[in-house]
Amino acid sequence: MRVAVVGAGGIGGYYGGLLQMAGCEVTFVARGPHLAALREHGLRIESVITDPVTLPVRATQYAAEIGPVDLVLFTVKSYDSATAARALPPLLGKETAVLTLQNGVDSIDVIADVIGRDHVLGGVCYIFAALAAPGVIRHTGGQRRIVFGELDGRLTGRALGILQAFRSTGVPVELSAEILVDMWEKYLLIVAHGGMTALTRLPIGAIRETTETYEVYLATADEVATVGRALGVPIPPGVRERVRRLADSLEAGVYSSLHADLIAGRRMELEALLGNVVRLGERLTVPTPICQVVYAALRPHAVAAERASIPPEVARPTSA
């Protein structure tokens, strides 16, 4: 299988590296010092479950240099989605799958606006990984599980091929017939988790230990689920308990990528997370008071980071 990784950071670098080790022909699209390190030294993957490994890799700044592939792993930060999507056409053959493994739920429409929905597959992953230094991916925990599927739920040949490719890497992988529900299930968790860890500047352990704060965390997830259902996504009941189980399973010191970017003064995925909920709520006339408050509190920091245009060179380990 020919694979292009568009966004070779923590998520794309980790899974792309595993696919290459499993026999796929992988090319990474990167830029700046990260691209230079990949070309000169290769891709180094440091993991809590395996010994470090360094792979000689193919890397380029321009997707047009790669040509059509079977699979595109689309793993850029959400605020770069529109720009990165415009670079996708040279990678596309008739059956090329573009699999988004990004935070949020709006990237599908952003990508589809450029290349059409027929090429797009939805996906979520559960992993803690980050770009630790140019050319270095650090995996620090998480299930590593990937859930993906065709947007219409069909069982296609290309989806089965992708399933087999990921199975060959050893990571847990599931082909879903309801991937939009799966994406919203993760979305409501990361909006709650990202929003509250960033707002409080505290890890999940401290949030869990404070009854009032944990209640707001869980209520945020409920609020997001209400918006999703109003949009027509059949999110099943019992959201609060599912989110509680997931949050309780996290190590006490876990923060979020939103918190990490906030503290470092980097651009934040605030718009794809809380901002999107607020805008959907307004459009659908669904009240989102908690998300509105958290969004408003974090928005000045996001604006300041956007103005500073600090490049996301190195991140502490974060969740995807």
N, C-alpha and C positions, 0 to 999 in steps of 0.2 A: 504494500500500500504506500502510495506517495502522499506525504503529509507536509503541509505548511503550517507553521506556528506563527500566527500574527499576534504579537505581544509576548515576548519571550522572558517575562518576569517570573515570579514565583510559581504561578499556576502553569503557564505555558511552558516554562523551562523544565519544570519537574515532569509533567506528563509527556511532553515532547521528548525528553531524554529517555524516559522509560520506553516509549514507543520505538525509539531508535535502537535501544538495546534489545528489543524484542524482534528486530529485523525490518522495521519500516524504514523507508527512505525519507528522512525528515530534513527540512530546511527551516531555519529560524529567521524571522524578520525582526530586526532589532535596530538600535541606533546608538550613536554616541560612544562613550567609554565601554558600555556593555557590548556593543557590536565589535569594537576593537579587541576586547578581551576574548570574546568567543572565537574570533579569527586567529588570534595569536596563541592563546593558551587552551582553547576548547571550553566545554561546559563542565563545570565541577558541580556535582550534586552531593550535598552533605545531608545525611538523613539520620534520624534517631533510631531507625530500624535496620539500617545496613551500613557497611563500611563506605567511606567516601569513594567516589568514582569520578574520573575525569574523562570526558568523551571528546574526541575530535569531531567537530560538527561543521555542517554547511550553514553559513549565515550571510545575510544580505540586508541592506537597508531598503531595497526596492522589491516589492512583490512581483513586479513585471519581469524580473530576471529569473524567476522560478518557472513560470509556465503552468499549465493546467495540472491539478493534483486531484487525488481522490477525496481527501479530507483537509479542511482548514480548521485548525483549533483557533478560535477567535477569543483571545484572552487579554485584550487591552483593558485598561481602566475605562470605566463607563463614559467619562468625559471625553475620551478619545475615540469613541465608537464611530461617530459620523465621519471623522477624517479617515480612520482606518478602513471603514467600509468602502470608501471611494477608491481604495487601492485594490479591492478584491477582484474585479472583473478579469484581469489577466490570469488569475488562478483557477478560473472556472471552466470545467468541461460540462458536458450535458448532465452528468449525474453527480457532480461535485457536491459534497455536503459541507456546509459551513456550520460548525457546532460551536455555539456560544456557551462558555463556561464563566460568565461574568456575574458580578453582583447586580441585583435588581432584576426587573422584568420587562423593561422597556427596550432593551437592546434588540430584541427580535424585530420590532417595528423599524428601528433605526437601520438595521442591516437590510431588511426586506425592502425598504424604500429605495435602496440602491440596486440590489441584485434580484429582487423578487422573492416571495415566500417559498417557492419550490425548492430553493437551495438551502434554506435555513432549518436547522435542527435546534431544539431547545435542550438545555442541560444544566445540571447543578453538580457541584463537587463539594466534598466535606474534607477539608485538609487545612493544616496550618503550614504555610510555606511563604517564603519571601525571597526577594533578591537581596542577599546579604552583602554583596560587593559585585562590581562588574565581573560577569562571567561565573558567578557563584550563586547557586540556589541552595537555600537551607530549608529543609523539611523538619519541622519540630513536633508534629503530632497530628491528630485527627484520624478519622477512619480511612482516608484516601478514597472513599467511595465516590463513584460517578454514577449519576442517573441521567439518562438522555432519551430522546425519542423524536420521531417525526411530529410536526405540529398538529397533524390531523389524526395521529394515533395509528397510522398504518404500519404494518410490519413489512418493511421494504428490504430489498437485497442489500442496499448500501448500509442501512442501519444494522443489519446482521453482520456485515463485514466489519463495521466499526466495533460492534460488540466483541467479535472474535479478536480484533486487534488489541483492545484494551484487556481482554481476558488473558492474552498472552503475556501481558506485563506483570500479572499477579495482583493487580489492584481489584478490589470489589467493584463490580459494574453491573448495572441493571438497565434493561431496555424497557421504557415505560410507554404505556398506551395513553397516559394522561399527563404528559410532561408539563403542560401549563399549570396544572394543579401542583405538581411537584415543585415547580419554580416558585409558585406563590407560597407554598409551605415553607420553603427556605427564606423567601423574601420577608415574610412576616417575622421570622426569627431574627434575621440580621438587621431589620429596621429597629426592632426592640433592643437587641444587643448592642448594635453599633450606636444607636441614639443615646442609650442610657450610660454606656461606658464613656462615651465622649462627653456627654453633659456633666456627669459626676466626676470625671477624671479618675474613676475607680474601676478595679477589675470586678469580674462577676461574683467572686467570693464575698466582697464587701456589700455588693448589691443584694445578694441572697440573704445576708445576715441582717439587713435592715428592712423590716416588714413593709414599711410605707413605700420605700424605694422599689422593692421587688414587686409590689402590687402595681406600681406604675409601669414597670417593665412588662408585666403580663398583660396589663390593660392596653398597652401599646400594640401588642400582637393581636389582641382582639379587634382593635380599631382597624388595623390593616386588613384583617380577614373580612370585616364588614364591607370595606371598600372593594375588595376582590370579588366578593359575592355579588355586589351591586353591578360590577362590571360583567358578570355572567360566568365567573370562574366557580365551579362547584366545589368549593373548599368544604370539607366535611366538618361537622360539629366536633367539639372537644379540643379546640385550638389551645386554650389556656393550659390544659393538662399536658398536651403534647409538648408545648414550648417549655413548660416547667420541667418535664423529664429531660429534655435536651439541655436546658440551662443547668440543671442539677448535675448532669454528667460531665460538665466542663471543669477543668482544674481551676482552683480558686484564683489563680493569678492571671487568668486569660482576660485580655482586653478585646480590641477589635481593630480592623484596619482603619476604620473611621477615626478612632481614638489615636492610633499611631500617626496618621497623617496630620491630625489636629495638633498634636504635641510637637511634631517636627516642623510645622509651618508649611507643609506641602499641600498641594491641591487635594481636595476631599471629594468623595463620591456622594456628597450630601444631596445633590439634586436627584440622582438616580435612586436614592433611598427615601429619605423623609420628604424631600421636595416633590417627588413623584406622587406620593400618597396624598399630600396636601392638594396638589393640582387635580388629581383624579377625584378627590372628595368634593372639591368645588364644582367640577364639571357634572358630577353625578348627584349633587346636593346631598352628600353624606357627610355629617359632621365629623371632623377629625381634630378635636381640641388638643389632645395630647401631642400628636404629631406636629401640629401647628406651633405649639409652644417650644418643643425641642428644636424644630427647624429654625424658628426665629432666633433662638438662643445661639445656635451654631452658625447661622448665616453670616454674621460679621467676620468670623474667622475664615470662612470659606472665601468671602470676597477679598479679604486681605491676602490670602494665599494666591488667589487667581491674579491679583495685581502684581504680586512679587514674582509670579511665574517661576517658582523654585522647581527645578527638575526632580522627578522622583528617582534619584540614583540608587539610594540604599534605604531599605526599610527594615525595621525590626520584624521578627516573625509575626505574621498576622493571619487571620482566618480568611477563607474564601467563601 
